[in-house]
């Protein structure tokens, strides 16, 4: 699916907990891959584990790319009003992981990664799945 959207970068308050609101700022020349997890305001232990696994997989499997900013992770509460434009555009109706390929500040393409629910019982399989989904965009460049 090829779409072009302005890239919005999400700045979070606090490192220990996932925020319930986001602050937006434009980054017009940004080029990177972002694993963006849309979650509910109130989350069950499984949803919290999925968030932790997504962050862990990206940091573990893409340490250098994370440090350089070539790959990132964003957590967005899709139920808050500030996120409504994302909810509408990406047709978010429940917790969803979307991998975005961002080139020159625009989302060139994106895909859903729905198997996070299937792999949440195995950290290794979960990490392998996230790595595979992200590498698909890296290899396409």
C-alpha positions in Angstrom: 0.0 0.0 0.0 1.6 3.3 -1.1 0.5 6.4 0.7 2.2 9.7 1.4 1.6 11.4 4.7 3.5 14.1 6.5 5.6 12.5 9.2 4.7 13.4 12.7 7.2 12.7 15.4 5.9 11.8 18.8 7.6 13.1 21.9 6.9 11.3 25.1 7.0 12.4 28.7 8.6 9.9 31.1 10.7 6.8 30.1 9.4 4.4 32.6 5.7 4.4 31.5 4.0 4.6 28.2 2.3 7.9 27.8 -1.4 8.4 27.3 -0.9 11.6 25.2 1.5 12.6 22.5 3.0 15.9 21.5 3.5 16.4 17.7 6.3 18.0 15.7 7.1 17.9 12.0 10.4 16.4 10.8 10.4 17.2 7.0 13.7 15.4 6.1 13.3 12.3 8.2 14.0 8.9 6.6 13.6 5.8 8.7 11.5 2.8 9.7 9.1 3.1 12.6 7.3 0.3 14.4 4.2 2.2 15.7 2.0 0.4 18.2 -1.5 1.8 18.6 -2.9 0.8 22.1 -5.9 1.5 24.2 -5.9 3.9 27.2 -6.5 1.1 29.6 -4.5 -2.0 28.7 -4.5 -5.6 29.8 -1.3 -7.4 30.8 -1.1 -8.9 27.3 -1.2 -5.5 25.6 1.4 -4.2 28.0 3.6 -7.2 27.2 3.2 -6.6 23.4 4.4 -3.0 23.9 7.5 -4.2 25.9 8.2 -6.9 23.3 8.0 -4.4 20.4 10.4 -2.1 22.1 12.7 -4.9 23.2 12.8 -6.5 19.7 13.7 -3.3 18.0 16.4 -2.4 20.6 17.8 -6.0 20.6 17.7 -6.7 16.9 18.4 -3.2 15.6 20.7 -1.7 18.3 22.9 0.3 15.8 19.9 1.5 13.7 18.1 2.5 16.9 21.0 4.6 18.1 21.4 6.2 14.7 17.7 7.0 14.4 17.2 4.9 11.3 14.7 2.7 13.1 12.4 3.8 15.9 9.4 2.7 18.0 6.4 4.8 18.8 3.5 4.0 21.2 0.3 5.9 20.6 -2.9 5.7 22.6 -5.4 5.6 19.8 -8.3 6.4 22.1 -7.2 10.0 23.1 -8.6 12.9 21.0 -5.1 14.0 19.9 -4.6 10.7 18.1 -8.0 10.7 16.3 -6.4 11.6 12.9 -4.2 8.5 13.1 -7.1 6.3 14.2 -9.1 7.5 11.3 -6.4 7.3 8.7 -5.0 3.9 9.6 -8.5 2.6 10.5 -7.5 1.6 14.0 -10.3 -0.2 15.8 -8.2 -2.1 18.3 -4.5 -2.5 19.4 -2.5 -2.6 16.2 1.2 -2.6 15.2 1.9 -0.8 12.0 5.4 -0.7 10.4 6.0 2.5 8.5 8.6 3.2 5.9 9.3 7.0 6.1 11.3 8.7 3.3 12.0 12.4 3.3 9.4 13.0 6.0 6.6 11.2 4.4 5.1 7.7 5.0 5.8 6.1 1.7 4.3 2.8 2.7 3.1 1.0 5.7 1.8 -2.4 6.7 0.0 -3.9 9.6 1.8 -6.6 11.6 -1.1 -8.5 13.0 0.8 -11.6 14.2 2.0 -10.0 17.4 -1.0 -11.5 19.1 0.0 -15.0 17.9 3.6 -14.7 19.1 3.1 -13.0 22.4 3.5 -16.4 24.2 7.1 -16.7 22.9 9.5 -13.8 23.2 12.0 -15.3 20.7 9.3 -15.9 18.0 7.9 -12.4 18.7 11.3 -10.8 18.2 11.9 -12.9 15.1 8.6 -11.7 13.7 9.3 -8.0 14.4 12.8 -8.4 12.9 11.4 -10.0 9.7 8.8 -7.3 9.3 11.3 -4.5 9.6 14.0 -6.1 7.5 11.4 -6.3 4.7 11.5 -2.6 4.5 15.3 -2.4 4.9 15.8 -4.8 2.0 13.4 -3.0 -0.2 15.5 0.2 -0.1 
